[in-house]
Amino acid sequence: MRKKMPNRRPAMTTTIEFEQQKLCGTIGYDPEAGLPCEVIFSARAKSGTLLDGLLYDAGVLLSLTLQYGTPATALA
């Protein structure tokens, strides 16, 4: 069962460079448990590119995985 996240929660944002592109990602945390609960790539690659689509989908997949409590090994 999916855990509903509160509207306001702690988060950490970081910028990384990948293949000469700056990417910005945010990890949101469950305030009660302190565990990651969502992943958002806010500054992705150039709009409409393959990398842009992959980062968007990866953020959705990781967020759903974290919120449903799916083990990381299940993604492998």
TASUL-V546029 format. One record per backbone hydrogen bond with DSSP energy under -0.5 kcal/mol. NH is the residue of the N-H (numbers start at 1). CO is the residue of the C=O. E is the energy in kcal/mol with one decimal. If there is no record, write none. Layout:
NH:CO:E
NH:CO:E
//
This chain:
3:67:-1.6
4:2:-0.6
12:27:-2.2
14:25:-2.7
16:23:-2.8
18:16:-0.5
18:21:-3.0
21:18:-1.2
23:16:-3.6
24:43:-2.3
25:14:-2.7
26:40:-3.3
27:12:-2.5
28:26:-0.5
28:38:-1.9
29:10:-3.1
30:35:-3.1
31:29:-0.5
34:30:-2.9
37:28:-3.3
38:28:-1.3
39:59:-0.5
40:26:-2.7
42:24:-1.1
42:40:-0.8
43:24:-1.3
44:42:-0.7
49:46:-1.9
53:49:-2.0
54:50:-2.6
55:51:-2.5
56:52:-2.0
57:53:-2.5
58:54:-2.5
59:55:-2.1
60:56:-2.0
61:57:-2.8
62:58:-2.8
63:59:-2.3
64:60:-2.5
65:61:-2.4
66:62:-2.5
67:63:-2.5
68:64:-2.0
69:65:-0.7
70:65:-2.0
74:71:-1.5
75:71:-0.5
75:72:-1.1
76:72:-0.8
//
